[in-house]
Amino acid sequence: MDKREILKQWVSESRNIVFFGGAGVSTESGIKDFRSVDGLYSQKFDYPPETIISHSFYVRKPEYFFRFYREKMLPLGYEPNVTHKVLAKWEREGKLSAVVTQNIDGLHQKAGSRRVYELHGSVLRNYCTRCGKAYSAEFIRDCAGVPKCDCGGTVKPDVVLYEEGLDQGTIEGAVRAIAGADMLIVGGTSLTVYPAAGLIQYYGGNRLVLINRDETPYDDQADLVLHESLGDVFRFLEPGSIHN
């Protein structure tokens, strides 16, 4: 049987799917990933992107950090694509129990998903580091220089920077969801960023599906591997019912 047909059959038989996704989920919405040929890591800046989006750089050179952040990491105005929409549909139907994502764009929620574990935070949440007041992503976008709260504190995006730890509650929720899944679909991620990538090891079932254009370190552990476009696969799974 064709790999896509096997996947379609497994989806129809499953009642507790968890989807684990990375940057490749959002590229079809027009958001650049980090590691592709034209991604952030291959562009030229005064400093490597990994350095700019580290906590120590944020503290040391906040003006440069926020200039980079606004230009390259604040994906506003984008819309969910077929993958986001199909996953939200599966959740409404009671077929999918959770989405675990490395993305910070909020597109899963915009598509209608409600149980989303955002491992690396979200650009849509921003808080004053002094008083805790919440601010919108548009506030960050429209500020000049370092965004400041009414109290004078710096408004920081709720995004996990290099050198910062992941939120423990989010990790624990994601682990519970993955461990309890009858099917785990991993898509659009190179599975090279830790500790996030290591979470799939909590899945103990026999329907681990990897969908990614390139090979990953976990290909040999998967029950089904598709080196294809995520969007093409999800359009096959839900033909004609979801429009981009």
ZAVEXMAR-977789 format. One line per field, with one value per atom (N, C-alpha, C): atom name; residue number from 1; residue in one letter; x, y, z. Coordinates in steps of 0.2 Angstrom, whole numbers. Example, Ala and Ser with C-alpha at 12.3 -4.5 7.8 and 13.67 -1.06 7.14 Angstrom:
<recs>
at: (N	CA	C	N	CA	C)
i: (1	1	1	2	2	2)
aa: (A	A	A	S	S	S)
x: (66	62	66	64	68	64)
y: (-28	-22	-16	-11	-5	0)
z: (39	39	39	35	36	39)
</recs>
This chain:
<recs>
at: (N	CA	C	N	CA	C	N	CA	C	N	CA	C	N	CA	C	N	CA	C	N	CA	C	N	CA	C	N	CA	C	N	CA	C	N	CA	C	N	CA	C	N	CA	C	N	CA	C	N	CA	C	N	CA	C	N	CA	C	N	CA	C	N	CA	C	N	CA	C	N	CA	C	N	CA	C	N	CA	C	N	CA	C	N	CA	C	N	CA	C	N	CA	C	N	CA	C	N	CA	C	N	CA	C	N	CA	C	N	CA	C	N	CA	C	N	CA	C	N	CA	C	N	CA	C	N	CA	C	N	CA	C	N	CA	C	N	CA	C	N	CA	C	N	CA	C	N	CA	C	N	CA	C	N	CA	C	N	CA	C	N	CA	C	N	CA	C	N	CA	C	N	CA	C	N	CA	C	N	CA	C	N	CA	C	N	CA	C	N	CA	C	N	CA	C	N	CA	C	N	CA	C	N	CA	C	N	CA	C	N	CA	C	N	CA	C	N	CA	C	N	CA	C	N	CA	C	N	CA	C	N	CA	C	N	CA	C	N	CA	C	N	CA	C	N	CA	C	N	CA	C	N	CA	C	N	CA	C	N	CA	C	N	CA	C	N	CA	C	N	CA	C	N	CA	C	N	CA	C	N	CA	C	N	CA	C	N	CA	C	N	CA	C	N	CA	C	N	CA	C	N	CA	C	N	CA	C	N	CA	C	N	CA	C	N	CA	C	N	CA	C	N	CA	C	N	CA	C	N	CA	C	N	CA	C	N	CA	C	N	CA	C	N	CA	C	N	CA	C	N	CA	C	N	CA	C	N	CA	C	N	CA	C	N	CA	C	N	CA	C	N	CA	C	N	CA	C	N	CA	C	N	CA	C	N	CA	C	N	CA	C	N	CA	C	N	CA	C	N	CA	C	N	CA	C	N	CA	C	N	CA	C	N	CA	C	N	CA	C	N	CA	C	N	CA	C	N	CA	C	N	CA	C	N	CA	C	N	CA	C	N	CA	C	N	CA	C	N	CA	C	N	CA	C	N	CA	C	N	CA	C	N	CA	C	N	CA	C	N	CA	C	N	CA	C	N	CA	C	N	CA	C	N	CA	C	N	CA	C	N	CA	C	N	CA	C	N	CA	C	N	CA	C	N	CA	C	N	CA	C	N	CA	C	N	CA	C	N	CA	C	N	CA	C	N	CA	C	N	CA	C	N	CA	C	N	CA	C	N	CA	C	N	CA	C	N	CA	C	N	CA	C	N	CA	C	N	CA	C	N	CA	C	N	CA	C	N	CA	C	N	CA	C	N	CA	C	N	CA	C	N	CA	C	N	CA	C	N	CA	C	N	CA	C	N	CA	C	N	CA	C	N	CA	C	N	CA	C	N	CA	C	N	CA	C	N	CA	C	N	CA	C	N	CA	C	N	CA	C	N	CA	C	N	CA	C	N	CA	C	N	CA	C	N	CA	C	N	CA	C	N	CA	C	N	CA	C	N	CA	C	N	CA	C	N	CA	C	N	CA	C	N	CA	C	N	CA	C	N	CA	C	N	CA	C	N	CA	C	N	CA	C	N	CA	C	N	CA	C	N	CA	C	N	CA	C	N	CA	C	N	CA	C	N	CA	C	N	CA	C	N	CA	C	N	CA	C	N	CA	C	N	CA	C	N	CA	C	N	CA	C	N	CA	C	N	CA	C	N	CA	C	N	CA	C	N	CA	C	N	CA	C	N	CA	C	N	CA	C	N	CA	C	N	CA	C	N	CA	C	N	CA	C	N	CA	C	N	CA	C	N	CA	C	N	CA	C	N	CA	C	N	CA	C	N	CA	C	N	CA	C	N	CA	C	N	CA	C	N	CA	C	N	CA	C	N	CA	C	N	CA	C	N	CA	C	N	CA	C	N	CA	C	N	CA	C	N	CA	C	N	CA	C)
i: (1	1	1	2	2	2	3	3	3	4	4	4	5	5	5	6	6	6	7	7	7	8	8	8	9	9	9	10	10	10	11	11	11	12	12	12	13	13	13	14	14	14	15	15	15	16	16	16	17	17	17	18	18	18	19	19	19	20	20	20	21	21	21	22	22	22	23	23	23	24	24	24	25	25	25	26	26	26	27	27	27	28	28	28	29	29	29	30	30	30	31	31	31	32	32	32	33	33	33	34	34	34	35	35	35	36	36	36	37	37	37	38	38	38	39	39	39	40	40	40	41	41	41	42	42	42	43	43	43	44	44	44	45	45	45	46	46	46	47	47	47	48	48	48	49	49	49	50	50	50	51	51	51	52	52	52	53	53	53	54	54	54	55	55	55	56	56	56	57	57	57	58	58	58	59	59	59	60	60	60	61	61	61	62	62	62	63	63	63	64	64	64	65	65	65	66	66	66	67	67	67	68	68	68	69	69	69	70	70	70	71	71	71	72	72	72	73	73	73	74	74	74	75	75	75	76	76	76	77	77	77	78	78	78	79	79	79	80	80	80	81	81	81	82	82	82	83	83	83	84	84	84	85	85	85	86	86	86	87	87	87	88	88	88	89	89	89	90	90	90	91	91	91	92	92	92	93	93	93	94	94	94	95	95	95	96	96	96	97	97	97	98	98	98	99	99	99	100	100	100	101	101	101	102	102	102	103	103	103	104	104	104	105	105	105	106	106	106	107	107	107	108	108	108	109	109	109	110	110	110	111	111	111	112	112	112	113	113	113	114	114	114	115	115	115	116	116	116	117	117	117	118	118	118	119	119	119	120	120	120	121	121	121	122	122	122	123	123	123	124	124	124	125	125	125	126	126	126	127	127	127	128	128	128	129	129	129	130	130	130	131	131	131	132	132	132	133	133	133	134	134	134	135	135	135	136	136	136	137	137	137	138	138	138	139	139	139	140	140	140	141	141	141	142	142	142	143	143	143	144	144	144	145	145	145	146	146	146	147	147	147	148	148	148	149	149	149	150	150	150	151	151	151	152	152	152	153	153	153	154	154	154	155	155	155	156	156	156	157	157	157	158	158	158	159	159	159	160	160	160	161	161	161	162	162	162	163	163	163	164	164	164	165	165	165	166	166	166	167	167	167	168	168	168	169	169	169	170	170	170	171	171	171	172	172	172	173	173	173	174	174	174	175	175	175	176	176	176	177	177	177	178	178	178	179	179	179	180	180	180	181	181	181	182	182	182	183	183	183	184	184	184	185	185	185	186	186	186	187	187	187	188	188	188	189	189	189	190	190	190	191	191	191	192	192	192	193	193	193	194	194	194	195	195	195	196	196	196	197	197	197	198	198	198	199	199	199	200	200	200	201	201	201	202	202	202	203	203	203	204	204	204	205	205	205	206	206	206	207	207	207	208	208	208	209	209	209	210	210	210	211	211	211	212	212	212	213	213	213	214	214	214	215	215	215	216	216	216	217	217	217	218	218	218	219	219	219	220	220	220	221	221	221	222	222	222	223	223	223	224	224	224	225	225	225	226	226	226	227	227	227	228	228	228	229	229	229	230	230	230	231	231	231	232	232	232	233	233	233	234	234	234	235	235	235	236	236	236	237	237	237	238	238	238	239	239	239	240	240	240	241	241	241	242	242	242	243	243	243	244	244	244)
aa: (M	M	M	D	D	D	K	K	K	R	R	R	E	E	E	I	I	I	L	L	L	K	K	K	Q	Q	Q	W	W	W	V	V	V	S	S	S	E	E	E	S	S	S	R	R	R	N	N	N	I	I	I	V	V	V	F	F	F	F	F	F	G	G	G	G	G	G	A	A	A	G	G	G	V	V	V	S	S	S	T	T	T	E	E	E	S	S	S	G	G	G	I	I	I	K	K	K	D	D	D	F	F	F	R	R	R	S	S	S	V	V	V	D	D	D	G	G	G	L	L	L	Y	Y	Y	S	S	S	Q	Q	Q	K	K	K	F	F	F	D	D	D	Y	Y	Y	P	P	P	P	P	P	E	E	E	T	T	T	I	I	I	I	I	I	S	S	S	H	H	H	S	S	S	F	F	F	Y	Y	Y	V	V	V	R	R	R	K	K	K	P	P	P	E	E	E	Y	Y	Y	F	F	F	F	F	F	R	R	R	F	F	F	Y	Y	Y	R	R	R	E	E	E	K	K	K	M	M	M	L	L	L	P	P	P	L	L	L	G	G	G	Y	Y	Y	E	E	E	P	P	P	N	N	N	V	V	V	T	T	T	H	H	H	K	K	K	V	V	V	L	L	L	A	A	A	K	K	K	W	W	W	E	E	E	R	R	R	E	E	E	G	G	G	K	K	K	L	L	L	S	S	S	A	A	A	V	V	V	V	V	V	T	T	T	Q	Q	Q	N	N	N	I	I	I	D	D	D	G	G	G	L	L	L	H	H	H	Q	Q	Q	K	K	K	A	A	A	G	G	G	S	S	S	R	R	R	R	R	R	V	V	V	Y	Y	Y	E	E	E	L	L	L	H	H	H	G	G	G	S	S	S	V	V	V	L	L	L	R	R	R	N	N	N	Y	Y	Y	C	C	C	T	T	T	R	R	R	C	C	C	G	G	G	K	K	K	A	A	A	Y	Y	Y	S	S	S	A	A	A	E	E	E	F	F	F	I	I	I	R	R	R	D	D	D	C	C	C	A	A	A	G	G	G	V	V	V	P	P	P	K	K	K	C	C	C	D	D	D	C	C	C	G	G	G	G	G	G	T	T	T	V	V	V	K	K	K	P	P	P	D	D	D	V	V	V	V	V	V	L	L	L	Y	Y	Y	E	E	E	E	E	E	G	G	G	L	L	L	D	D	D	Q	Q	Q	G	G	G	T	T	T	I	I	I	E	E	E	G	G	G	A	A	A	V	V	V	R	R	R	A	A	A	I	I	I	A	A	A	G	G	G	A	A	A	D	D	D	M	M	M	L	L	L	I	I	I	V	V	V	G	G	G	G	G	G	T	T	T	S	S	S	L	L	L	T	T	T	V	V	V	Y	Y	Y	P	P	P	A	A	A	A	A	A	G	G	G	L	L	L	I	I	I	Q	Q	Q	Y	Y	Y	Y	Y	Y	G	G	G	G	G	G	N	N	N	R	R	R	L	L	L	V	V	V	L	L	L	I	I	I	N	N	N	R	R	R	D	D	D	E	E	E	T	T	T	P	P	P	Y	Y	Y	D	D	D	D	D	D	Q	Q	Q	A	A	A	D	D	D	L	L	L	V	V	V	L	L	L	H	H	H	E	E	E	S	S	S	L	L	L	G	G	G	D	D	D	V	V	V	F	F	F	R	R	R	F	F	F	L	L	L	E	E	E	P	P	P	G	G	G	S	S	S	I	I	I	H	H	H	N	N	N)
x: (4	0	4	2	6	6	12	13	8	5	0	-6	-8	-14	-13	-7	-6	-8	-5	-6	-14	-17	-24	-28	-26	-30	-28	-22	-20	-24	-25	-28	-36	-39	-46	-47	-42	-43	-41	-38	-35	-40	-40	-44	-41	-34	-30	-24	-24	-18	-15	-9	-5	-1	0	4	9	16	21	24	25	27	32	36	41	40	45	45	42	43	40	32	29	22	19	23	21	24	29	32	27	22	17	13	13	9	14	20	24	30	29	34	41	46	53	55	58	61	68	71	78	83	82	88	88	83	83	88	88	93	93	86	85	82	83	81	85	83	87	94	96	103	107	105	109	109	106	106	112	114	120	118	120	119	126	126	132	134	129	130	126	129	125	118	112	106	105	109	109	111	116	119	113	110	106	100	97	91	93	99	101	99	98	96	102	108	113	114	113	113	107	101	95	97	100	102	107	112	118	116	113	111	104	100	92	90	93	91	92	98	99	94	93	89	82	79	72	72	77	77	77	81	81	74	72	66	60	59	54	54	60	61	61	63	64	60	57	54	47	44	37	32	30	26	19	17	10	7	1	-3	-3	0	0	-6	-8	-14	-13	-17	-16	-16	-12	-13	-16	-16	-20	-18	-12	-10	-13	-13	-16	-23	-26	-34	-36	-33	-35	-34	-28	-27	-33	-35	-40	-47	-48	-54	-54	-48	-47	-49	-47	-48	-55	-59	-66	-70	-67	-70	-69	-64	-62	-57	-54	-49	-42	-41	-34	-34	-30	-30	-26	-21	-16	-11	-9	-4	2	8	14	18	20	23	29	34	40	40	34	33	30	31	30	25	21	17	10	8	1	-4	-2	-6	-11	-8	-13	-19	-18	-24	-28	-25	-29	-33	-31	-35	-40	-40	-45	-43	-37	-34	-35	-37	-37	-32	-30	-25	-19	-15	-9	-3	2	8	13	14	19	26	30	36	41	41	46	42	36	32	28	26	22	24	24	25	19	13	7	7	11	11	17	16	22	21	26	25	30	28	33	37	44	48	48	45	45	38	33	26	22	24	20	14	13	7	8	3	3	2	5	5	4	2	0	7	7	12	12	7	7	10	9	13	20	23	30	32	28	29	30	25	25	29	32	37	43	47	53	58	64	69	66	68	66	59	54	48	47	44	44	37	36	29	28	22	20	24	26	30	37	39	46	50	47	50	50	55	55	50	47	42	45	45	49	44	45	41	41	36	35	38	44	47	54	55	60	67	71	78	83	88	94	96	98	101	95	89	83	80	77	74	67	64	57	53	46	41	40	41	40	33	28	21	19	22	21	24	30	34	30	28	24	18	14	8	9	15	16	18	22	24	18	13	7	3	3	-1	2	9	13	13	14	14	7	2	-5	-8	-4	-7	-7	-12	-12	-8	-7	-3	0	6	10	13	10	13	18	24	29	30	29	30	33	37	40	45	49	54	60	66	72	74	71	72	79	82	89	89	83	83	81	85	84	83	79	76	69	67	60	60	65	65	65	68	68	61	56	50	47	48	45	47	52	54	49	45	40	34	34	29	30	26	27	23	19	15	19	15	18	15	13	11	15	21	25	26	24	24	28	33	38	36	34	33	38	43	48	51	53	56	63	67	73	73	79	79	80	78	79	83	86	89	85	78	73	70	72	69	69	74	75	71	68	64	57	55	48	45	38	34	33	33	31	34	38	42	40	38	36	41	45	49	46	41	36	35	31	29	23	23	18	11	11	5	2	6	4	1	4	1	-5	-6	-12	-18	-16	-21	-24	-19	-21	-26	-24	-28	-35	-36	-43	-44	-45	-46	-52	-52	-58	-61	-60	-63	-60	-54	-51	-47	-48	-45	-40	-35	-30	-32)
y: (-6	0	6	11	18	21	24	27	32	36	41	37	32	28	24	22	19	25	31	36	38	38	40	35	28	23	23	25	26	31	37	43	41	37	35	31	27	22	25	31	33	38	38	43	47	47	51	53	57	59	65	65	71	73	79	82	86	84	88	91	98	102	107	108	113	119	122	128	126	120	118	118	118	119	125	131	137	140	137	139	140	136	137	143	146	152	158	157	162	164	161	162	158	162	159	154	149	145	147	144	146	142	136	132	131	133	132	136	135	139	146	149	156	158	153	155	159	161	166	164	158	156	157	158	158	166	170	177	181	186	190	195	195	200	202	207	209	203	199	194	188	182	176	176	174	174	171	165	162	166	171	175	181	183	189	187	181	179	174	176	173	178	176	180	185	183	187	193	192	197	202	199	203	208	206	210	215	213	217	222	220	225	224	227	227	230	236	239	235	232	228	222	219	213	215	220	222	224	227	228	222	217	210	207	207	204	206	213	216	214	214	213	205	201	194	189	191	186	188	193	195	194	188	186	188	194	196	197	196	196	190	185	178	174	170	166	158	154	147	144	139	135	128	124	118	113	113	109	111	118	121	119	120	120	112	108	101	98	100	99	101	108	111	107	105	101	94	91	84	85	91	92	93	97	98	91	87	80	75	77	73	68	69	64	66	72	75	78	76	78	84	85	91	92	98	100	102	100	102	106	112	116	119	119	123	130	132	138	143	150	155	160	158	162	162	158	158	155	152	151	145	140	135	137	142	145	149	152	156	152	145	141	137	138	135	130	128	123	126	122	125	122	116	113	113	118	119	120	116	117	121	127	131	131	126	125	131	135	141	147	147	153	156	162	165	173	175	182	186	183	186	188	185	187	191	197	201	204	204	206	211	216	220	216	217	213	216	222	225	224	225	225	219	216	211	212	219	221	218	215	212	217	216	220	216	218	215	215	210	210	216	219	226	231	231	236	236	229	228	231	229	231	238	242	249	253	250	254	256	261	263	261	257	255	250	250	246	247	242	244	245	250	251	252	249	249	256	257	264	265	259	260	261	260	261	255	249	243	241	236	234	229	229	224	219	213	207	202	200	195	188	185	178	173	174	169	166	160	157	158	162	163	158	158	154	155	150	151	152	152	152	145	143	137	137	131	130	130	133	133	126	125	118	115	119	117	115	119	117	111	110	103	98	98	93	91	96	95	92	94	91	83	82	75	71	73	69	68	73	72	67	67	63	56	55	48	45	49	46	45	47	47	40	38	32	33	39	40	47	47	53	55	61	63	69	68	73	76	83	86	93	94	100	102	97	99	94	97	93	89	90	86	86	92	94	99	102	107	104	104	101	106	105	98	96	101	100	93	92	86	79	80	74	72	76	74	68	67	62	55	55	49	46	51	49	45	45	41	34	29	22	18	21	17	15	12	9	13	19	23	30	30	36	38	43	46	52	52	58	60	67	70	76	75	81	80	86	85	82	83	80	75	71	66	69	65	67	62	63	58	53	54	49	45	46	42	34	32	24	22	26	24	25	28	29	23	23	17	19	25	28	34	35	41	43	50	53	59	58	64	68	72	76	82	87	93	91	94	93	95	101	103	98	95	90	84	82	76	78	84	85	87	89	90	83	78	72	69	70	67	70	76	80	83	79	82	86	92	96	99	97	100	106	107	113	117	123	127	132	133	138	145)
z: (0	0	0	-4	-4	3	4	11	13	8	10	12	8	10	16	18	25	30	29	34	34	29	29	33	32	35	43	45	52	55	51	54	55	50	51	57	59	64	71	71	77	81	87	91	96	96	101	97	92	88	91	92	94	88	86	81	84	82	84	78	78	72	73	68	68	63	61	56	50	47	41	41	46	47	44	45	44	37	34	28	23	22	17	18	24	25	24	21	19	25	30	36	35	34	33	39	38	43	45	49	51	47	45	43	35	32	25	21	14	10	11	11	12	19	24	30	34	40	44	45	46	48	42	36	30	28	31	29	33	31	33	38	44	49	52	56	60	65	67	72	69	71	69	72	69	72	78	79	86	91	90	95	96	91	92	96	95	99	105	108	114	120	126	132	133	133	135	130	123	118	119	121	122	128	133	139	137	133	131	126	121	115	114	118	117	111	109	103	97	96	90	90	96	97	94	97	95	87	84	77	73	75	72	73	79	81	76	76	72	65	62	55	53	57	55	59	65	69	72	69	71	65	65	59	59	59	59	52	51	45	41	44	40	42	37	38	39	43	43	36	35	29	30	25	25	31	33	39	45	46	52	52	47	46	47	44	45	52	55	63	67	66	70	68	62	61	64	65	68	76	78	85	87	82	83	82	78	77	83	88	93	91	86	83	85	86	88	95	100	107	108	104	106	100	100	95	100	98	102	96	97	92	94	90	91	88	85	82	87	85	89	86	81	76	78	82	84	79	73	68	69	74	76	79	84	87	82	78	73	68	67	63	67	74	78	83	83	88	95	100	106	111	110	115	111	112	109	114	114	118	114	116	112	116	114	118	118	113	112	113	116	117	111	112	106	106	100	98	100	101	103	110	114	121	123	126	128	135	139	146	148	152	156	161	160	165	172	172	179	183	179	183	180	174	172	167	166	161	154	152	145	139	134	128	122	117	110	106	101	96	92	91	87	91	98	102	101	101	100	93	88	81	80	83	82	86	91	95	91	93	91	96	94	99	104	110	115	118	117	119	127	129	136	139	145	148	151	153	156	162	166	172	171	164	163	162	163	162	155	153	146	145	139	137	133	136	132	129	123	120	124	125	128	124	121	117	120	120	123	119	122	118	120	116	118	124	128	135	140	138	142	143	148	149	146	144	142	148	147	153	155	162	164	163	164	164	156	152	145	143	145	144	147	153	156	153	150	147	140	137	130	131	137	138	139	143	145	138	134	128	123	123	118	121	128	131	130	130	130	123	117	111	108	104	100	93	91	85	86	84	84	77	75	68	70	67	68	61	60	54	54	48	47	52	55	59	58	59	58	63	69	75	78	77	79	85	87	92	99	104	110	115	120	122	119	114	111	107	103	99	103	109	113	116	115	118	115	108	105	108	112	115	120	122	127	124	117	114	114	116	116	112	107	103	97	92	86	80	80	75	75	75	74	67	65	58	57	53	52	45	44	38	37	33	33	26	23	16	16	22	23	28	28	33	40	45	52	56	62	66	68	68	70	65	59	53	54	57	58	64	68	74	72	66	65	61	62	59	52	50	44	42	37	35	28	28	21	20	15	14	8	11	6	9	5	8	13	18	23	21	17	14	9	5	0	4	9	13	16	19	22	17	11	6	4	4	2	7	14	19	19	17	18	11	6	-1	-2	-4	-6	0	6	12	15	14	17	11	11	6	9	6	8	8)
</recs>
